[in-house]
């Protein structure tokens, strides 16, 4: 999990560094081992490390044609964030 977290942070850090103020970042994880809260914290840390601030526009997940079986919570693996850089 530590290597995956580092990988998510690195890729988001590079993306954020390349965006100008007002730029939009759509970032996703399709790992069932990465919960939504941890993913959001990792992306926030990447923004901070890049010296930027971001607004959360939306939390994203699977579309209606990809329902999650309640008896199989691991099926809720797709998560995403839509962010706008504000500084």
PDB file as gemmi writes it, atoms N, CA and C in Angstrom:
CRYST1    1.000    1.000    1.000  90.00  90.00  90.00 P 1                      
ATOM      1  N   UNK A   1       0.825  -1.203   0.000  1.00  0.00           N  
ATOM      2  CA  UNK A   1       0.000   0.000   0.000  1.00  0.00           C  
ATOM      3  C   UNK A   1       0.863   1.259   0.000  1.00  0.00           C  
ATOM      4  N   UNK A   2       1.996   1.198   0.675  1.00  0.00           N  
ATOM      5  CA  UNK A   2       2.871   2.370   0.753  1.00  0.00           C  
ATOM      6  C   UNK A   2       3.401   2.741  -0.628  1.00  0.00           C  
ATOM      7  N   UNK A   3       3.794   1.735  -1.417  1.00  0.00           N  
ATOM      8  CA  UNK A   3       4.297   2.026  -2.766  1.00  0.00           C  
ATOM      9  C   UNK A   3       3.185   2.597  -3.646  1.00  0.00           C  
ATOM     10  N   UNK A   4       1.977   2.063  -3.498  1.00  0.00           N  
ATOM     11  CA  UNK A   4       0.848   2.580  -4.286  1.00  0.00           C  
ATOM     12  C   UNK A   4       0.562   4.026  -3.898  1.00  0.00           C  
ATOM     13  N   UNK A   5       0.555   4.309  -2.603  1.00  0.00           N  
ATOM     14  CA  UNK A   5       0.311   5.681  -2.144  1.00  0.00           C  
ATOM     15  C   UNK A   5       1.363   6.631  -2.690  1.00  0.00           C  
ATOM     16  N   UNK A   6       2.602   6.197  -2.666  1.00  0.00           N  
ATOM     17  CA  UNK A   6       3.699   7.024  -3.190  1.00  0.00           C  
ATOM     18  C   UNK A   6       3.511   7.267  -4.688  1.00  0.00           C  
ATOM     19  N   UNK A   7       3.094   6.226  -5.399  1.00  0.00           N  
ATOM     20  CA  UNK A   7       2.862   6.354  -6.835  1.00  0.00           C  
ATOM     21  C   UNK A   7       1.745   7.338  -7.146  1.00  0.00           C  
ATOM     22  N   UNK A   8       0.637   7.245  -6.405  1.00  0.00           N  
ATOM     23  CA  UNK A   8      -0.470   8.190  -6.610  1.00  0.00           C  
ATOM     24  C   UNK A   8      -0.029   9.615  -6.303  1.00  0.00           C  
ATOM     25  N   UNK A   9       0.778   9.767  -5.243  1.00  0.00           N  
ATOM     26  CA  UNK A   9       1.232  11.114  -4.900  1.00  0.00           C  
ATOM     27  C   UNK A   9       2.150  11.658  -5.988  1.00  0.00           C  
ATOM     28  N   UNK A  10       3.081  10.844  -6.453  1.00  0.00           N  
ATOM     29  CA  UNK A  10       4.029  11.304  -7.474  1.00  0.00           C  
ATOM     30  C   UNK A  10       3.327  11.713  -8.769  1.00  0.00           C  
ATOM     31  N   UNK A  11       2.402  10.892  -9.238  1.00  0.00           N  
ATOM     32  CA  UNK A  11       1.753  11.213 -10.511  1.00  0.00           C  
ATOM     33  C   UNK A  11       0.883  12.461 -10.391  1.00  0.00           C  
ATOM     34  N   UNK A  12       0.222  12.624  -9.236  1.00  0.00           N  
ATOM     35  CA  UNK A  12      -0.592  13.826  -9.042  1.00  0.00           C  
ATOM     36  C   UNK A  12       0.275  15.057  -8.837  1.00  0.00           C  
ATOM     37  N   UNK A  13       1.397  14.910  -8.169  1.00  0.00           N  
ATOM     38  CA  UNK A  13       2.339  16.013  -7.985  1.00  0.00           C  
ATOM     39  C   UNK A  13       2.821  16.524  -9.347  1.00  0.00           C  
ATOM     40  N   UNK A  14       3.193  15.611 -10.224  1.00  0.00           N  
ATOM     41  CA  UNK A  14       3.658  16.016 -11.550  1.00  0.00           C  
ATOM     42  C   UNK A  14       2.546  16.708 -12.336  1.00  0.00           C  
ATOM     43  N   UNK A  15       1.342  16.178 -12.271  1.00  0.00           N  
ATOM     44  CA  UNK A  15       0.216  16.792 -12.991  1.00  0.00           C  
ATOM     45  C   UNK A  15      -0.075  18.194 -12.458  1.00  0.00           C  
ATOM     46  N   UNK A  16      -0.098  18.338 -11.145  1.00  0.00           N  
ATOM     47  CA  UNK A  16      -0.403  19.632 -10.528  1.00  0.00           C  
ATOM     48  C   UNK A  16       0.673  20.659 -10.859  1.00  0.00           C  
ATOM     49  N   UNK A  17       1.914  20.244 -10.874  1.00  0.00           N  
ATOM     50  CA  UNK A  17       3.010  21.158 -11.216  1.00  0.00           C  
ATOM     51  C   UNK A  17       2.863  21.716 -12.630  1.00  0.00           C  
ATOM     52  N   UNK A  18       2.246  20.972 -13.522  1.00  0.00           N  
ATOM     53  CA  UNK A  18       2.103  21.404 -14.910  1.00  0.00           C  
ATOM     54  C   UNK A  18       0.854  22.234 -15.166  1.00  0.00           C  
ATOM     55  N   UNK A  19      -0.032  22.320 -14.183  1.00  0.00           N  
ATOM     56  CA  UNK A  19      -1.262  23.093 -14.368  1.00  0.00           C  
ATOM     57  C   UNK A  19      -1.076  24.532 -13.926  1.00  0.00           C  
ATOM     58  N   UNK A  20      -1.674  25.438 -14.682  1.00  0.00           N  
ATOM     59  CA  UNK A  20      -1.677  26.849 -14.312  1.00  0.00           C  
ATOM     60  C   UNK A  20      -2.859  27.115 -13.383  1.00  0.00           C  
ATOM     61  N   UNK A  21      -2.835  28.262 -12.724  1.00  0.00           N  
ATOM     62  CA  UNK A  21      -3.960  28.655 -11.874  1.00  0.00           C  
ATOM     63  C   UNK A  21      -5.237  28.618 -12.695  1.00  0.00           C  
ATOM     64  N   UNK A  22      -6.279  28.023 -12.130  1.00  0.00           N  
ATOM     65  CA  UNK A  22      -7.544  27.856 -12.829  1.00  0.00           C  
ATOM     66  C   UNK A  22      -7.628  26.563 -13.609  1.00  0.00           C  
ATOM     67  N   UNK A  23      -6.500  25.851 -13.700  1.00  0.00           N  
ATOM     68  CA  UNK A  23      -6.484  24.581 -14.422  1.00  0.00           C  
ATOM     69  C   UNK A  23      -7.319  23.527 -13.716  1.00  0.00           C  
ATOM     70  N   UNK A  24      -7.802  22.571 -14.487  1.00  0.00           N  
ATOM     71  CA  UNK A  24      -8.658  21.505 -13.962  1.00  0.00           C  
ATOM     72  C   UNK A  24      -7.884  20.194 -13.982  1.00  0.00           C  
ATOM     73  N   UNK A  25      -7.960  19.472 -12.871  1.00  0.00           N  
ATOM     74  CA  UNK A  25      -7.343  18.151 -12.765  1.00  0.00           C  
ATOM     75  C   UNK A  25      -8.429  17.124 -12.493  1.00  0.00           C  
ATOM     76  N   UNK A  26      -8.491  16.104 -13.325  1.00  0.00           N  
ATOM     77  CA  UNK A  26      -9.341  14.936 -13.080  1.00  0.00           C  
ATOM     78  C   UNK A  26      -8.395  13.795 -12.752  1.00  0.00           C  
ATOM     79  N   UNK A  27      -8.499  13.261 -11.546  1.00  0.00           N  
ATOM     80  CA  UNK A  27      -7.605  12.197 -11.105  1.00  0.00           C  
ATOM     81  C   UNK A  27      -8.428  11.049 -10.545  1.00  0.00           C  
ATOM     82  N   UNK A  28      -7.974   9.827 -10.814  1.00  0.00           N  
ATOM     83  CA  UNK A  28      -8.754   8.643 -10.453  1.00  0.00           C  
ATOM     84  C   UNK A  28      -7.874   7.559  -9.862  1.00  0.00           C  
ATOM     85  N   UNK A  29      -8.512   6.698  -9.084  1.00  0.00           N  
ATOM     86  CA  UNK A  29      -7.905   5.467  -8.605  1.00  0.00           C  
ATOM     87  C   UNK A  29      -8.903   4.346  -8.855  1.00  0.00           C  
ATOM     88  N   UNK A  30      -8.400   3.235  -9.347  1.00  0.00           N  
ATOM     89  CA  UNK A  30      -9.278   2.080  -9.543  1.00  0.00           C  
ATOM     90  C   UNK A  30      -8.806   0.914  -8.681  1.00  0.00           C  
ATOM     91  N   UNK A  31      -8.195   1.228  -7.546  1.00  0.00           N  
ATOM     92  CA  UNK A  31      -7.726   0.210  -6.613  1.00  0.00           C  
ATOM     93  C   UNK A  31      -8.702   0.071  -5.460  1.00  0.00           C  
ATOM     94  N   UNK A  32      -9.144  -1.154  -5.192  1.00  0.00           N  
ATOM     95  CA  UNK A  32     -10.042  -1.337  -4.053  1.00  0.00           C  
ATOM     96  C   UNK A  32      -9.288  -1.241  -2.730  1.00  0.00           C  
ATOM     97  N   UNK A  33      -7.965  -1.231  -2.767  1.00  0.00           N  
ATOM     98  CA  UNK A  33      -7.172  -1.082  -1.546  1.00  0.00           C  
ATOM     99  C   UNK A  33      -7.019   0.380  -1.127  1.00  0.00           C  
ATOM    100  N   UNK A  34      -7.317   1.288  -2.028  1.00  0.00           N  
ATOM    101  CA  UNK A  34      -7.189   2.723  -1.774  1.00  0.00           C  
ATOM    102  C   UNK A  34      -8.579   3.282  -1.491  1.00  0.00           C  
ATOM    103  N   UNK A  35      -8.860   3.601  -0.227  1.00  0.00           N  
ATOM    104  CA  UNK A  35     -10.185   4.152   0.055  1.00  0.00           C  
ATOM    105  C   UNK A  35     -10.246   5.630  -0.320  1.00  0.00           C  
ATOM    106  N   UNK A  36     -11.458   6.139  -0.411  1.00  0.00           N  
ATOM    107  CA  UNK A  36     -11.663   7.504  -0.900  1.00  0.00           C  
ATOM    108  C   UNK A  36     -10.993   8.551  -0.020  1.00  0.00           C  
ATOM    109  N   UNK A  37     -11.049   8.363   1.284  1.00  0.00           N  
ATOM    110  CA  UNK A  37     -10.459   9.334   2.205  1.00  0.00           C  
ATOM    111  C   UNK A  37      -8.944   9.403   2.028  1.00  0.00           C  
ATOM    112  N   UNK A  38      -8.306   8.243   1.938  1.00  0.00           N  
ATOM    113  CA  UNK A  38      -6.854   8.219   1.757  1.00  0.00           C  
ATOM    114  C   UNK A  38      -6.474   8.822   0.410  1.00  0.00           C  
ATOM    115  N   UNK A  39      -7.219   8.496  -0.640  1.00  0.00           N  
ATOM    116  CA  UNK A  39      -6.929   9.045  -1.963  1.00  0.00           C  
ATOM    117  C   UNK A  39      -6.996  10.569  -1.940  1.00  0.00           C  
ATOM    118  N   UNK A  40      -8.023  11.108  -1.282  1.00  0.00           N  
ATOM    119  CA  UNK A  40      -8.159  12.567  -1.198  1.00  0.00           C  
ATOM    120  C   UNK A  40      -6.994  13.176  -0.428  1.00  0.00           C  
ATOM    121  N   UNK A  41      -6.571  12.552   0.649  1.00  0.00           N  
ATOM    122  CA  UNK A  41      -5.437  13.053   1.437  1.00  0.00           C  
ATOM    123  C   UNK A  41      -4.150  13.039   0.620  1.00  0.00           C  
ATOM    124  N   UNK A  42      -3.955  12.000  -0.176  1.00  0.00           N  
ATOM    125  CA  UNK A  42      -2.764  11.896  -1.013  1.00  0.00           C  
ATOM    126  C   UNK A  42      -2.733  13.019  -2.044  1.00  0.00           C  
ATOM    127  N   UNK A  43      -3.877  13.273  -2.693  1.00  0.00           N  
ATOM    128  CA  UNK A  43      -3.930  14.329  -3.712  1.00  0.00           C  
ATOM    129  C   UNK A  43      -3.742  15.702  -3.060  1.00  0.00           C  
ATOM    130  N   UNK A  44      -4.319  15.918  -1.885  1.00  0.00           N  
ATOM    131  CA  UNK A  44      -4.115  17.173  -1.153  1.00  0.00           C  
ATOM    132  C   UNK A  44      -2.639  17.363  -0.814  1.00  0.00           C  
ATOM    133  N   UNK A  45      -1.982  16.305  -0.376  1.00  0.00           N  
ATOM    134  CA  UNK A  45      -0.558  16.390  -0.055  1.00  0.00           C  
ATOM    135  C   UNK A  45       0.262  16.716  -1.305  1.00  0.00           C  
ATOM    136  N   UNK A  46      -0.120  16.166  -2.436  1.00  0.00           N  
ATOM    137  CA  UNK A  46       0.581  16.463  -3.688  1.00  0.00           C  
ATOM    138  C   UNK A  46       0.429  17.943  -4.039  1.00  0.00           C  
ATOM    139  N   UNK A  47      -0.776  18.484  -3.869  1.00  0.00           N  
ATOM    140  CA  UNK A  47      -0.999  19.906  -4.150  1.00  0.00           C  
ATOM    141  C   UNK A  47      -0.149  20.774  -3.221  1.00  0.00           C  
ATOM    142  N   UNK A  48      -0.111  20.424  -1.970  1.00  0.00           N  
ATOM    143  CA  UNK A  48       0.698  21.190  -1.012  1.00  0.00           C  
ATOM    144  C   UNK A  48       2.177  21.116  -1.357  1.00  0.00           C  
ATOM    145  N   UNK A  49       2.646  19.930  -1.716  1.00  0.00           N  
ATOM    146  CA  UNK A  49       4.053  19.777  -2.085  1.00  0.00           C  
ATOM    147  C   UNK A  49       4.395  20.581  -3.341  1.00  0.00           C  
ATOM    148  N   UNK A  50       3.402  20.785  -4.195  1.00  0.00           N  
ATOM    149  CA  UNK A  50       3.605  21.590  -5.405  1.00  0.00           C  
ATOM    150  C   UNK A  50       3.468  23.073  -5.116  1.00  0.00           C  
ATOM    151  N   UNK A  51       3.121  23.425  -3.872  1.00  0.00           N  
ATOM    152  CA  UNK A  51       2.960  24.827  -3.496  1.00  0.00           C  
ATOM    153  C   UNK A  51       1.691  25.438  -4.041  1.00  0.00           C  
ATOM    154  N   UNK A  52       0.666  24.613  -4.250  1.00  0.00           N  
ATOM    155  CA  UNK A  52      -0.588  25.097  -4.823  1.00  0.00           C  
ATOM    156  C   UNK A  52      -1.761  24.711  -3.947  1.00  0.00           C  
ATOM    157  N   UNK A  53      -2.866  25.414  -4.160  1.00  0.00           N  
ATOM    158  CA  UNK A  53      -4.114  25.088  -3.484  1.00  0.00           C  
ATOM    159  C   UNK A  53      -5.121  24.653  -4.528  1.00  0.00           C  
ATOM    160  N   UNK A  54      -6.058  23.817  -4.098  1.00  0.00           N  
ATOM    161  CA  UNK A  54      -7.046  23.298  -5.043  1.00  0.00           C  
ATOM    162  C   UNK A  54      -8.434  23.338  -4.426  1.00  0.00           C  
ATOM    163  N   UNK A  55      -9.418  23.562  -5.281  1.00  0.00           N  
ATOM    164  CA  UNK A  55     -10.830  23.476  -4.889  1.00  0.00           C  
ATOM    165  C   UNK A  55     -11.366  22.143  -5.374  1.00  0.00           C  
ATOM    166  N   UNK A  56     -12.162  21.501  -4.543  1.00  0.00           N  
ATOM    167  CA  UNK A  56     -12.822  20.265  -4.940  1.00  0.00           C  
ATOM    168  C   UNK A  56     -14.099  20.628  -5.688  1.00  0.00           C  
ATOM    169  N   UNK A  57     -14.150  20.301  -6.958  1.00  0.00           N  
ATOM    170  CA  UNK A  57     -15.345  20.546  -7.764  1.00  0.00           C  
ATOM    171  C   UNK A  57     -16.324  19.394  -7.597  1.00  0.00           C  
ATOM    172  N   UNK A  58     -15.798  18.158  -7.624  1.00  0.00           N  
ATOM    173  CA  UNK A  58     -16.679  16.981  -7.494  1.00  0.00           C  
ATOM    174  C   UNK A  58     -15.882  15.763  -7.073  1.00  0.00           C  
ATOM    175  N   UNK A  59     -16.555  14.894  -6.339  1.00  0.00           N  
ATOM    176  CA  UNK A  59     -16.061  13.543  -6.078  1.00  0.00           C  
ATOM    177  C   UNK A  59     -16.761  12.650  -7.097  1.00  0.00           C  
ATOM    178  N   UNK A  60     -16.001  11.808  -7.742  1.00  0.00           N  
ATOM    179  CA  UNK A  60     -16.553  10.998  -8.814  1.00  0.00           C  
ATOM    180  C   UNK A  60     -16.457   9.515  -8.462  1.00  0.00           C  
ATOM    181  N   UNK A  61     -17.348   8.750  -9.033  1.00  0.00           N  
ATOM    182  CA  UNK A  61     -17.359   7.308  -8.802  1.00  0.00           C  
ATOM    183  C   UNK A  61     -17.885   6.598 -10.029  1.00  0.00           C  
ATOM    184  N   UNK A  62     -18.249   5.356  -9.850  1.00  0.00           N  
ATOM    185  CA  UNK A  62     -18.732   4.591 -10.991  1.00  0.00           C  
ATOM    186  C   UNK A  62     -20.046   5.158 -11.531  1.00  0.00           C  
ATOM    187  N   UNK A  63     -20.236   5.008 -12.827  1.00  0.00           N  
ATOM    188  CA  UNK A  63     -21.463   5.487 -13.459  1.00  0.00           C  
ATOM    189  C   UNK A  63     -22.609   4.501 -13.184  1.00  0.00           C  
ATOM    190  N   UNK A  64     -23.839   4.920 -13.445  1.00  0.00           N  
ATOM    191  CA  UNK A  64     -24.989   4.048 -13.183  1.00  0.00           C  
ATOM    192  C   UNK A  64     -24.929   2.697 -13.905  1.00  0.00           C  
ATOM    193  N   UNK A  65     -24.188   2.622 -15.003  1.00  0.00           N  
ATOM    194  CA  UNK A  65     -24.094   1.344 -15.706  1.00  0.00           C  
ATOM    195  C   UNK A  65     -23.019   0.424 -15.114  1.00  0.00           C  
ATOM    196  N   UNK A  66     -22.456   0.825 -13.977  1.00  0.00           N  
ATOM    197  CA  UNK A  66     -21.444   0.031 -13.280  1.00  0.00           C  
ATOM    198  C   UNK A  66     -21.840  -0.062 -11.796  1.00  0.00           C  
ATOM    199  N   UNK A  67     -22.997  -0.673 -11.520  1.00  0.00           N  
ATOM    200  CA  UNK A  67     -23.479  -0.706 -10.133  1.00  0.00           C  
ATOM    201  C   UNK A  67     -22.590  -1.566  -9.235  1.00  0.00           C  
ATOM    202  N   UNK A  68     -22.625  -1.249  -7.952  1.00  0.00           N  
ATOM    203  CA  UNK A  68     -21.843  -1.965  -6.949  1.00  0.00           C  
ATOM    204  C   UNK A  68     -22.779  -2.862  -6.153  1.00  0.00           C  
ATOM    205  N   UNK A  69     -22.451  -4.132  -6.074  1.00  0.00           N  
ATOM    206  CA  UNK A  69     -23.223  -5.088  -5.292  1.00  0.00           C  
ATOM    207  C   UNK A  69     -22.973  -4.805  -3.810  1.00  0.00           C  
ATOM    208  N   UNK A  70     -24.014  -4.587  -3.051  1.00  0.00           N  
ATOM    209  CA  UNK A  70     -23.860  -4.267  -1.626  1.00  0.00           C  
ATOM    210  C   UNK A  70     -23.188  -5.393  -0.846  1.00  0.00           C  
ATOM    211  N   UNK A  71     -23.312  -6.609  -1.306  1.00  0.00           N  
ATOM    212  CA  UNK A  71     -22.667  -7.742  -0.646  1.00  0.00           C  
ATOM    213  C   UNK A  71     -21.196  -7.864  -1.022  1.00  0.00           C  
ATOM    214  N   UNK A  72     -20.735  -7.018  -1.931  1.00  0.00           N  
ATOM    215  CA  UNK A  72     -19.342  -7.059  -2.400  1.00  0.00           C  
ATOM    216  C   UNK A  72     -18.779  -5.630  -2.423  1.00  0.00           C  
ATOM    217  N   UNK A  73     -18.511  -5.046  -1.243  1.00  0.00           N  
ATOM    218  CA  UNK A  73     -18.054  -3.659  -1.180  1.00  0.00           C  
ATOM    219  C   UNK A  73     -16.733  -3.429  -1.915  1.00  0.00           C  
ATOM    220  N   UNK A  74     -15.950  -4.479  -2.129  1.00  0.00           N  
ATOM    221  CA  UNK A  74     -14.700  -4.329  -2.877  1.00  0.00           C  
ATOM    222  C   UNK A  74     -14.967  -3.897  -4.317  1.00  0.00           C  
ATOM    223  N   UNK A  75     -16.206  -4.082  -4.768  1.00  0.00           N  
ATOM    224  CA  UNK A  75     -16.576  -3.672  -6.107  1.00  0.00           C  
ATOM    225  C   UNK A  75     -16.663  -2.163  -6.266  1.00  0.00           C  
ATOM    226  N   UNK A  76     -16.644  -1.451  -5.138  1.00  0.00           N  
ATOM    227  CA  UNK A  76     -16.665   0.018  -5.176  1.00  0.00           C  
ATOM    228  C   UNK A  76     -15.216   0.511  -5.162  1.00  0.00           C  
ATOM    229  N   UNK A  77     -14.527   0.240  -6.241  1.00  0.00           N  
ATOM    230  CA  UNK A  77     -13.106   0.562  -6.306  1.00  0.00           C  
ATOM    231  C   UNK A  77     -12.806   1.828  -7.101  1.00  0.00           C  
ATOM    232  N   UNK A  78     -13.707   2.243  -7.983  1.00  0.00           N  
ATOM    233  CA  UNK A  78     -13.430   3.408  -8.815  1.00  0.00           C  
ATOM    234  C   UNK A  78     -13.795   4.683  -8.062  1.00  0.00           C  
ATOM    235  N   UNK A  79     -12.815   5.543  -7.925  1.00  0.00           N  
ATOM    236  CA  UNK A  79     -13.046   6.818  -7.252  1.00  0.00           C  
ATOM    237  C   UNK A  79     -12.258   7.892  -7.985  1.00  0.00           C  
ATOM    238  N   UNK A  80     -12.781   9.090  -7.949  1.00  0.00           N  
ATOM    239  CA  UNK A  80     -12.088  10.167  -8.642  1.00  0.00           C  
ATOM    240  C   UNK A  80     -12.363  11.507  -8.005  1.00  0.00           C  
ATOM    241  N   UNK A  81     -11.504  12.452  -8.329  1.00  0.00           N  
ATOM    242  CA  UNK A  81     -11.641  13.833  -7.865  1.00  0.00           C  
ATOM    243  C   UNK A  81     -11.516  14.766  -9.057  1.00  0.00           C  
ATOM    244  N   UNK A  82     -12.357  15.759  -9.078  1.00  0.00           N  
ATOM    245  CA  UNK A  82     -12.269  16.820 -10.080  1.00  0.00           C  
ATOM    246  C   UNK A  82     -11.912  18.079  -9.321  1.00  0.00           C  
ATOM    247  N   UNK A  83     -10.733  18.631  -9.610  1.00  0.00           N  
ATOM    248  CA  UNK A  83     -10.191  19.765  -8.857  1.00  0.00           C  
ATOM    249  C   UNK A  83      -9.897  20.947  -9.765  1.00  0.00           C  
ATOM    250  N   UNK A  84      -9.948  22.141  -9.179  1.00  0.00           N  
ATOM    251  CA  UNK A  84      -9.522  23.378  -9.855  1.00  0.00           C  
ATOM    252  C   UNK A  84      -8.410  23.982  -9.029  1.00  0.00           C  
ATOM    253  N   UNK A  85      -7.292  24.288  -9.679  1.00  0.00           N  
ATOM    254  CA  UNK A  85      -6.197  24.942  -8.963  1.00  0.00           C  
ATOM    255  C   UNK A  85      -6.516  26.417  -8.782  1.00  0.00           C  
ATOM    256  N   UNK A  86      -6.376  26.898  -7.547  1.00  0.00           N  
ATOM    257  CA  UNK A  86      -6.743  28.295  -7.264  1.00  0.00           C  
ATOM    258  C   UNK A  86      -5.521  29.130  -6.888  1.00  0.00           C  
ATOM    259  N   UNK A  87      -4.390  28.543  -6.708  1.00  0.00           N  
ATOM    260  CA  UNK A  87      -3.184  29.331  -6.392  1.00  0.00           C  
ATOM    261  C   UNK A  87      -1.950  28.535  -6.732  1.00  0.00           C  
TER     262      UNK A  87                                                      
END                                                                             
